[in-house]
Amino acid sequence: MRKTKVSVVKCEECEHVGHGAFCGLSHSDLANFDQHKTCNYYKKGQVIFHEGTRPIGLFCIRSGQVKICRTGLEGKEQIVRLAKSGSIIGYRSFLAEELYSASAIAIEGTTICCIDRDDLNKALASNPLFYKNLVKLMSFDLRKSEDLVFGLAQKSARERLAEVLLLLKEEFGIDPLDSAKLGVQLSRQELSTYTGVATETIIRLLSEFKQEGWVDLQGRQIRILNYKALVDEANLAF
């Protein structure tokens, strides 16, 4: 499958530009990005960048959802991060000047803008606030990953799944048309690689959660029916 080029939206007109790392950029910086950036549409399952390749720039998710995966033993996929509309991906390897340590794959139809490497370096050199914002973003994402790994490592399979369902709700919200439905759809295998629990166990636990009235399942769609029960099962304090 090939990515599909789409019309370029000016950075200043993007609904995400006022948030996160880009809020400190000048009009001229944003205009320079527009000159060389590319925007592409990726179908579900298409790879945005490959593990082990050299960064070509910064990827901004204009719409859609992406999973960041590393290849483990025997080629097994391990999801290390999930990203949504408005997120920036690929920035850590870019700043570290090293090869990508993971691959980025579209979970659903996703539109992404890629900002050219040379334009990025110019902006970083001339705008210390932009550089600081990217470092802050990297630190924030690293802390979230550490918290997830630490928390899940201390818990049983049931506790892990309950916590991940709550994290997905917090990160991706709910479907605008259904206040119970998670705003992201993951396969049972993807839930497995994200929680570190075998796929067969994920299937069994979801069935148990459904029988207990905590969730409702419609294919990949998961509806949370009893939020408090999941919080209690995950041993979380909100």
BELDARA-V598882 format. One record per pair of residues at least 4 apart in sequence whose C-alpha atoms are under 7 Angstrom apart, sorted by the first residue. I is the first residue (numbers start at 1). J is the second residue. D is the distance in whole Angstrom. If there is no record, write none. Layout:
I_J_D, I_J_D
//
This chain:
1_46_7, 3_40_6, 3_41_6, 3_42_5, 4_40_5, 4_41_5, 4_42_7, 5_39_6, 5_40_4, 5_41_6, 6_39_6, 6_40_5, 6_41_6, 7_39_7, 8_38_7, 8_39_6, 9_13_7, 9_14_7, 10_14_7, 10_34_6, 11_17_7, 11_30_6, 11_34_7, 12_17_7, 12_30_7, 16_86_5, 17_22_6, 17_23_6, 18_22_7, 18_23_5, 19_23_5, 21_130_6, 21_133_5, 21_134_5, 22_130_7, 24_129_6, 24_130_6, 25_29_6, 25_30_7, 25_130_6, 26_30_6, 27_31_6, 28_32_6, 29_33_6, 29_123_6, 30_34_6, 31_35_7, 32_119_7, 33_37_6, 33_115_6, 33_119_6, 36_116_6, 37_113_7, 37_114_5, 37_115_5, 37_116_6, 38_113_6, 38_114_5, 38_115_7, 39_112_6, 39_113_4, 39_114_6, 40_111_6, 40_112_5, 40_113_6, 41_110_6, 41_111_4, 41_112_6, 42_46_6, 42_106_7, 42_109_6, 42_110_5, 42_111_6, 43_106_7, 43_108_6, 43_109_5, 43_110_7, 44_106_5, 44_107_5, 44_108_4, 44_109_5, 45_105_6, 45_106_5, 45_107_6, 46_105_6, 46_106_6, 47_104_6, 47_105_4, 47_106_7, 48_104_5, 48_105_6, 49_103_6, 49_104_5, 50_102_7, 50_103_4, 50_104_7, 51_100_5, 51_101_5, 51_102_4, 51_103_4, 52_99_5, 52_100_5, 52_101_6, 53_99_5, 53_100_6, 54_98_7, 54_99_5, 54_100_6, 55_93_7, 55_94_6, 55_99_7, 55_100_7, 56_116_7, 56_117_6, 57_94_7, 57_114_6, 57_115_5, 57_116_5, 57_117_4, 58_89_7, 58_90_6, 58_91_6, 58_114_5, 58_115_5, 58_116_7, 59_88_6, 59_89_5, 59_90_6, 59_112_6, 59_113_6, 59_114_5, 59_115_7, 60_86_7, 60_87_6, 60_88_5, 60_89_6, 60_112_6, 60_113_5, 60_114_6, 61_84_7, 61_85_5, 61_86_5, 61_87_6, 61_88_6, 61_111_6, 61_112_5, 61_113_7, 62_85_5, 62_86_6, 62_111_5, 62_112_5, 62_113_7, 63_85_5, 63_110_6, 63_111_5, 64_84_6, 64_85_5, 64_108_6, 64_109_6, 64_110_4, 64_111_6, 65_83_6, 65_84_4, 65_85_6, 65_106_6, 65_107_5, 65_108_6, 65_110_6, 66_82_6, 66_83_5, 66_84_6, 66_104_6, 66_105_6, 66_106_4, 66_107_5, 67_79_7, 67_81_6, 67_82_5, 67_83_6, 67_104_6, 67_105_5, 67_106_6, 67_107_6, 68_79_6, 68_80_6, 68_81_5, 68_82_6, 68_102_6, 68_103_6, 68_104_5, 68_105_7, 69_77_6, 69_78_5, 69_79_4, 69_80_6, 69_102_5, 69_103_5, 69_104_6, 70_77_6, 70_78_5, 70_79_7, 70_101_7, 70_102_5, 70_103_6, 71_75_5, 71_76_6, 71_77_5, 71_78_6, 72_76_5, 72_77_6, 72_78_7, 77_193_7, 78_193_5, 78_194_7, 79_193_6, 79_194_5, 80_194_7, 83_87_6, 90_94_6, 91_95_6, 92_96_6, 92_138_7, 93_97_6, 93_98_5, 93_99_6, 93_100_6, 94_98_7, 106_110_6, 115_120_7, 116_120_6, 117_121_6, 118_122_6, 119_123_6, 120_124_6, 121_125_6, 122_126_6, 123_127_6, 124_128_6, 124_130_6, 124_131_5, 127_131_7, 128_132_6, 129_133_6, 130_134_6, 131_135_6, 132_136_6, 133_137_6, 134_138_6, 135_139_6, 136_140_6, 137_141_6, 138_142_6, 139_143_6, 140_144_6, 141_145_6, 142_146_6, 143_147_6, 144_148_6, 145_149_6, 146_150_6, 147_151_6, 148_152_6, 149_153_6, 150_154_7, 151_155_7, 152_160_6, 155_159_6, 155_160_6, 156_160_6, 157_161_6, 157_197_6, 158_162_6, 158_205_7, 159_163_6, 159_233_6, 159_234_4, 160_164_6, 160_195_6, 160_234_7, 161_165_6, 161_195_7, 162_166_6, 162_230_5, 162_233_6, 162_234_5, 163_167_6, 163_234_5, 164_168_6, 164_195_7, 165_169_6, 166_170_6, 167_171_6, 168_172_6, 169_173_5, 169_174_6, 169_182_6, 172_183_5, 172_184_6, 173_182_6, 173_183_5, 174_179_6, 174_180_7, 174_181_5, 174_182_5, 174_183_4, 175_179_6, 175_181_5, 175_182_6, 175_183_5, 180_223_5, 180_224_5, 180_225_6, 181_221_7, 181_222_6, 181_223_4, 181_224_6, 182_222_6, 182_223_6, 185_220_5, 185_221_6, 186_190_6, 186_191_6, 186_220_6, 187_191_6, 187_220_6, 188_192_6, 188_199_6, 188_202_7, 188_203_7, 189_193_6, 189_199_5, 190_194_6, 191_195_6, 192_196_6, 192_197_5, 192_198_6, 192_199_5, 192_202_6, 193_197_7, 197_201_7, 197_202_7, 198_202_6, 199_203_6, 200_204_6, 201_205_6, 202_206_6, 203_207_6, 204_208_6, 205_209_6, 206_210_6, 207_211_6, 208_212_6, 209_213_6, 209_214_5, 209_215_6, 210_214_6, 210_215_5, 210_216_6, 213_225_7, 213_226_7, 214_224_6, 214_225_5, 214_226_5, 214_229_7, 215_222_7, 215_223_5, 215_224_5, 215_225_5, 215_226_7, 216_222_6, 216_223_5, 216_224_7, 216_225_7, 217_221_6, 217_222_5, 217_223_6, 218_222_6, 226_230_7, 227_231_6, 228_232_6, 229_233_6, 230_234_6, 231_235_6, 231_236_5, 232_236_6
//
